[in-house]
Amino acid sequence: MSAVLRHREMLLVAAIALMVGLIAMRFPAFARPGNLATVFNDTSILVILALGQMVVILTRSIDLSMASNLALTGMLVALTNANYPEVPIPLIIVEAMTIGAVLGAFNGVLVWKLGIPAIVVTLGTLTIFRGLTFVVAGGTWVNADRMSADFIGLQRGMLLGLPVLSWFAVAAIAFFFLLLTRTPLGRSLYAIGVNPSAAVYTGIDVGRTKFIAFVLSGAIAGLCGYLWVSRYVIAATEVANGYELTIIAACVIGGISIAGGIGSVGGALLGALFLGIISSALPVIGVSPFWQMAISGTAILAAVILNARGERKQGRIILKKAEAA
């Protein structure tokens, strides 16, 4: 399975390199290191969200409420900053992640204790969280004139030549890599996706592990609520509306199987970068937004087909090994 993932990641690297090369033929400045660093920075929030979504998808679940969680959490921390500008930004970030984790835990409890399919639960909470965003804001926006300079400026600062926002993404990549490859929880997430019934017999609490996955995705959405609002300097009900589809698309393009149990941090990163380069580069070369949507959709379909073929191939290999034994 690791060989399949490496093959997929190499294909994505080649596709991204080809795309950058073709664009650079018309606009050489696009391929400069400084500009590529800007593209990575612009994609950082999507990278972080895709990693949070990945841990849920690995367990054969899905979280459709991440964007709504982001909007609600972003509104709450923006209101906190507007009303209490003296609150330190680290506490604002802790508040954002705590609120997001609580919202994720709500999803997780419904999936764990009531046995409701995750897609049904999160489709409902998607609407609930978005409605709560409107209620807590009273239908108004929180704009730059109500936000403190520290609230806006943290992720715009520079550290070792990169914006702080990019370092948030780097930290998330390192955290999820260690989580999935070096901890019992990471192995449990993969085991549940591969075979939930067998996971039970190995002593894994499937429901509890799924609950933890939803808490993680919620905390990540909460963090991104602060990052999004401080970056775009607006908190509103419409923030990140429909973005949950982009998050899932990044995961699918990165080789994370909707059927669960298959995926890697590198794949999620590359899938997000693929979409980020499309959104950054195609407008520069004058491609219509409608063609951007078509190209993204084609990439998703191609990724799903590759996922299906790879999973069938692995299944045949397992059967052949069993027959030989």
C-alpha positions as CSV (number, residue, x, y, z in Angstrom):
1,M,0.0,0.0,0.0
2,S,2.9,2.4,0.8
3,A,4.2,1.8,-2.8
4,V,0.8,2.8,-4.2
5,L,0.8,6.0,-2.1
6,R,4.4,6.9,-3.2
7,H,3.4,6.3,-6.8
8,R,0.4,8.6,-6.4
9,E,2.5,11.3,-4.7
10,M,5.1,11.1,-7.5
11,L,2.4,11.6,-10.1
12,L,1.1,14.6,-8.2
13,V,4.6,16.1,-8.0
14,A,5.1,15.6,-11.7
15,A,1.7,17.1,-12.5
16,I,2.5,20.1,-10.3
17,A,5.9,20.6,-11.8
18,L,4.5,20.3,-15.4
19,M,1.8,22.9,-14.5
20,V,4.3,25.3,-13.0
21,G,6.6,24.8,-16.1
22,L,3.8,25.5,-18.6
23,I,2.7,28.6,-16.8
24,A,6.4,29.8,-16.5
25,M,6.8,29.5,-20.2
26,R,4.3,32.4,-20.5
27,F,5.0,34.2,-17.2
28,P,8.6,33.3,-16.1
29,A,8.1,35.2,-12.8
30,F,5.6,32.6,-11.6
31,A,8.3,29.9,-11.1
32,R,10.5,32.1,-9.0
33,P,11.1,30.9,-5.5
34,G,9.6,34.0,-3.9
35,N,6.4,33.6,-5.9
36,L,6.1,29.9,-5.2
37,A,6.5,30.7,-1.5
38,T,3.6,33.1,-1.9
39,V,1.5,30.4,-3.5
40,F,2.3,28.1,-0.6
41,N,1.3,30.8,1.9
42,D,-1.9,31.4,0.0
43,T,-2.7,27.7,0.2
44,S,-1.6,27.2,3.8
45,I,-5.2,27.3,5.3
46,L,-6.4,24.7,2.7
47,V,-3.4,22.5,3.6
48,I,-4.2,22.6,7.3
49,L,-7.9,21.9,6.7
50,A,-7.1,19.0,4.4
51,L,-5.0,17.4,7.1
52,G,-7.8,17.7,9.6
53,Q,-10.3,16.2,7.1
54,M,-7.9,13.4,6.3
55,V,-7.9,11.9,9.9
56,V,-11.7,11.7,9.6
57,I,-11.8,10.2,6.1
58,L,-9.2,7.6,7.2
59,T,-11.9,6.1,9.6
60,R,-14.5,5.8,6.7
61,S,-16.2,8.9,7.8
62,I,-16.4,12.5,6.5
63,D,-16.8,16.0,8.0
64,L,-18.9,18.2,5.8
65,S,-19.1,20.9,8.6
66,M,-15.5,22.0,8.7
67,A,-16.1,25.2,6.7
68,S,-19.2,26.1,8.8
69,N,-17.1,25.4,12.0
70,L,-14.5,27.7,10.6
71,A,-17.0,30.5,10.0
72,L,-18.7,30.2,13.4
73,T,-15.3,30.0,15.3
74,G,-13.9,32.9,13.2
75,M,-16.9,35.0,14.1
76,L,-16.7,34.2,17.8
77,V,-13.0,35.0,18.1
78,A,-13.5,38.2,16.0
79,L,-16.2,39.3,18.4
80,T,-14.0,38.5,21.3
81,N,-11.2,40.6,19.9
82,A,-13.6,43.4,19.0
83,N,-15.1,43.6,22.5
84,Y,-11.9,42.7,24.5
85,P,-8.9,43.8,22.4
86,E,-6.6,43.4,25.4
87,V,-6.9,39.6,25.3
88,P,-3.6,38.2,24.1
89,I,-3.5,36.6,20.7
90,P,-2.3,33.2,22.0
91,L,-5.4,33.0,24.1
92,I,-7.5,33.9,21.1
93,I,-5.9,31.0,19.3
94,V,-6.6,28.7,22.2
95,E,-10.2,29.9,22.3
96,A,-10.6,29.2,18.5
97,M,-9.2,25.7,18.8
98,T,-11.3,25.0,21.9
99,I,-14.5,26.1,20.3
100,G,-13.7,24.2,17.1
101,A,-12.9,21.1,19.2
102,V,-16.3,21.3,21.0
103,L,-18.1,21.6,17.7
104,G,-16.2,18.6,16.4
105,A,-16.9,16.7,19.6
106,F,-20.7,17.3,19.0
107,N,-20.3,15.6,15.6
108,G,-18.3,12.8,17.2
109,V,-20.8,12.1,19.9
110,L,-23.6,11.8,17.4
111,V,-21.6,9.4,15.3
112,W,-20.2,7.4,18.2
113,K,-23.1,7.1,20.7
114,L,-26.1,7.3,18.4
115,G,-24.6,5.5,15.4
116,I,-25.7,8.1,12.9
117,P,-23.7,8.0,9.6
118,A,-21.1,10.8,9.6
119,I,-22.3,12.2,6.3
120,V,-25.8,12.7,7.8
121,V,-24.6,14.2,11.0
122,T,-22.2,16.7,9.4
123,L,-24.7,17.7,6.7
124,G,-27.0,18.7,9.5
125,T,-24.4,20.5,11.6
126,L,-23.1,22.2,8.5
127,T,-26.4,24.1,8.5
128,I,-26.6,24.5,12.2
129,F,-23.2,26.0,12.6
130,R,-23.8,28.4,9.7
131,G,-27.1,29.5,11.2
132,L,-25.4,30.0,14.6
133,T,-22.8,32.2,12.9
134,F,-25.7,34.5,11.8
135,V,-27.3,34.5,15.2
136,V,-24.2,35.3,17.3
137,A,-23.3,38.1,14.9
138,G,-26.8,39.5,14.7
139,G,-26.6,39.4,10.9
140,T,-23.7,41.9,10.9
141,W,-20.0,41.7,9.8
142,V,-16.9,42.2,11.9
143,N,-14.5,44.3,9.7
144,A,-10.9,45.5,10.0
145,D,-11.9,48.6,11.9
146,R,-13.1,46.5,14.8
147,M,-10.1,44.2,14.9
148,S,-6.8,44.9,16.8
149,A,-3.5,45.3,15.0
150,D,-2.2,42.2,16.8
151,F,-5.2,40.1,15.7
152,I,-4.6,41.0,12.1
153,G,-0.8,41.1,12.1
154,L,0.3,37.8,13.7
155,Q,0.0,35.5,10.8
156,R,1.3,38.3,8.4
157,G,4.6,38.6,10.3
158,M,7.8,37.0,8.9
159,L,9.9,34.3,10.5
160,L,13.1,32.9,8.8
161,G,12.0,34.4,5.5
162,L,8.5,32.8,5.5
163,P,5.2,34.4,6.7
164,V,4.0,33.1,10.0
165,L,0.9,31.6,8.3
166,S,3.2,29.3,6.3
167,W,4.8,28.2,9.6
168,F,1.3,27.3,10.9
169,A,1.0,25.0,7.9
170,V,4.5,23.5,8.4
171,A,3.7,22.9,12.1
172,A,0.4,21.1,11.1
173,I,2.3,19.0,8.6
174,A,4.8,17.9,11.2
175,F,2.1,17.3,13.8
176,F,0.0,15.1,11.6
177,F,3.0,13.2,10.2
178,L,4.1,12.3,13.7
179,L,0.5,11.5,14.8
180,L,-0.2,9.1,11.9
181,T,3.2,7.4,11.7
182,R,4.5,7.4,15.3
183,T,1.5,7.0,17.6
184,P,-1.0,4.2,18.5
185,L,-3.8,6.6,17.6
186,G,-2.5,7.0,14.1
187,R,-2.3,3.2,13.6
188,S,-5.8,2.9,15.0
189,L,-7.1,5.4,12.4
190,Y,-5.7,3.4,9.6
191,A,-6.8,0.1,11.1
192,I,-10.4,1.3,11.4
193,G,-10.5,2.4,7.7
194,V,-9.0,-0.9,6.5
195,N,-11.3,-3.2,8.4
196,P,-13.5,-1.9,11.4
197,S,-14.5,-5.4,12.4
198,A,-11.0,-6.7,12.6
199,A,-10.0,-3.5,14.5
200,V,-12.4,-4.4,17.2
201,Y,-10.8,-7.7,17.7
202,T,-7.4,-6.1,18.1
203,G,-8.7,-4.0,21.1
204,I,-9.4,-0.8,19.2
205,D,-12.5,1.2,20.4
206,V,-13.8,2.2,17.0
207,G,-16.4,4.6,18.2
208,R,-14.0,6.4,20.6
209,T,-11.3,6.6,17.9
210,K,-13.8,8.2,15.4
211,F,-14.8,10.6,18.2
212,I,-11.2,11.7,18.6
213,A,-10.9,12.1,14.8
214,F,-13.8,14.5,14.8
215,V,-12.4,16.4,17.7
216,L,-9.1,16.8,15.9
217,S,-10.8,18.0,12.7
218,G,-12.9,20.4,14.7
219,A,-9.9,21.9,16.5
220,I,-8.2,22.3,13.1
221,A,-11.3,24.1,11.7
222,G,-11.3,26.3,14.7
223,L,-7.6,27.2,14.3
224,C,-8.3,28.0,10.6
225,G,-11.3,30.2,11.7
226,Y,-8.9,32.6,13.4
227,L,-6.3,32.3,10.5
228,W,-9.0,33.0,7.9
229,V,-10.6,35.9,9.6
230,S,-7.3,37.6,10.5
231,R,-6.0,37.0,6.9
232,Y,-9.0,38.3,5.0
233,V,-9.9,40.8,7.7
234,I,-13.6,40.0,7.8
235,A,-15.9,37.7,9.8
236,A,-19.3,37.1,8.3
237,T,-21.9,34.3,7.8
238,E,-20.8,33.8,4.3
239,V,-17.1,33.1,5.2
240,A,-15.8,30.0,3.5
241,N,-19.3,29.2,2.2
242,G,-19.0,25.9,0.1
243,Y,-15.3,25.5,1.0
244,E,-15.9,22.1,2.5
245,L,-16.0,20.7,-1.1
246,T,-12.6,22.2,-1.8
247,I,-11.2,20.6,1.4
248,I,-12.6,17.2,0.4
249,A,-11.3,17.7,-3.2
250,A,-7.8,18.3,-1.9
251,C,-7.9,15.0,0.0
252,V,-9.3,13.0,-2.9
253,I,-6.8,14.4,-5.3
254,G,-4.0,13.6,-2.8
255,G,-4.9,10.0,-2.9
256,I,-6.9,9.8,0.4
257,S,-9.5,7.1,-0.2
258,I,-13.1,8.0,0.7
259,A,-13.5,4.3,1.6
260,G,-11.0,4.8,4.4
261,G,-7.7,3.4,5.5
262,I,-5.6,4.9,2.7
263,G,-3.8,8.2,2.6
264,S,-0.8,10.2,3.7
265,V,0.2,13.6,5.0
266,G,2.3,14.1,1.8
267,G,-0.7,13.3,-0.4
268,A,-3.0,15.8,1.4
269,L,-0.3,18.4,1.1
270,L,0.2,17.8,-2.6
271,G,-3.6,17.7,-3.3
272,A,-4.0,21.1,-1.6
273,L,-1.0,22.6,-3.4
274,F,-2.4,21.3,-6.7
275,L,-5.7,23.2,-6.2
276,G,-3.8,26.2,-4.8
277,I,-1.7,26.5,-7.9
278,I,-4.8,26.2,-10.1
279,S,-6.5,28.9,-8.2
280,S,-3.4,31.1,-8.2
281,A,-2.1,30.6,-11.8
282,L,-5.1,30.2,-14.1
283,P,-6.5,33.7,-13.5
284,V,-3.0,35.1,-14.3
285,I,-3.0,33.5,-17.7
286,G,-6.6,34.6,-18.4
287,V,-8.4,31.3,-17.9
288,S,-12.1,31.8,-17.2
289,P,-13.4,30.9,-13.7
290,F,-15.7,28.4,-15.3
291,W,-12.7,26.6,-16.9
292,Q,-11.0,26.6,-13.5
293,M,-14.0,24.7,-12.0
294,A,-14.0,22.3,-15.0
295,I,-10.2,21.6,-14.5
296,S,-10.6,21.1,-10.8
297,G,-13.6,18.7,-11.4
298,T,-11.6,16.8,-14.0
299,A,-8.7,16.4,-11.6
300,I,-11.1,15.1,-8.9
301,L,-12.6,12.5,-11.3
302,A,-9.2,11.4,-12.4
303,A,-8.1,11.0,-8.8
304,V,-11.2,8.9,-7.9
305,I,-10.5,6.6,-10.9
306,L,-6.9,6.2,-9.8
307,N,-8.0,5.5,-6.2
308,A,-10.4,2.8,-7.3
309,R,-7.9,1.1,-9.6
310,G,-5.2,1.2,-7.0
311,E,-7.6,-0.3,-4.3
312,R,-8.7,-3.1,-6.7
313,K,-5.1,-3.9,-7.6
314,Q,-4.2,-4.2,-3.9
315,G,-7.2,-6.4,-3.3
316,R,-6.1,-8.8,-6.0
317,I,-2.6,-9.0,-4.7
318,I,-3.9,-9.9,-1.2
319,L,-6.0,-12.7,-2.6
320,K,-3.2,-14.1,-4.6
321,K,-1.0,-14.2,-1.6
322,A,-3.7,-15.9,0.4
323,E,-4.1,-18.5,-2.3
324,A,-0.4,-19.1,-2.5
325,A,-0.3,-19.6,1.3
